[in-house]
């Protein structure tokens, strides 16, 4: 029987930002969505990250190959319009969330 991987997507802790996502193996990254981030839809009306279809991922604690197709520019630590399913796949790959 496969092990269940827990995925907790954050709720906004302030009007503008979601808290950093920390995985069980220590991998960390920022996932943001608002009217000024690379996301879809562009709105502040959603307070759950899971309400967005694509989010901006930034500053992963180590390189993550699943993010490379979304890199905002060569050498950038920002990745735009990352589908939420890719975010979930990254979290599963790193053992789930704390």
Secondary structure by P-SEA (a helix, b strand, c coil): cbbbbbbbbbccccccccccccccccbbbbbbbccccccccccccccccccccbbbbccccccccccccccccccccccccccaaaaaaaaaaacccc
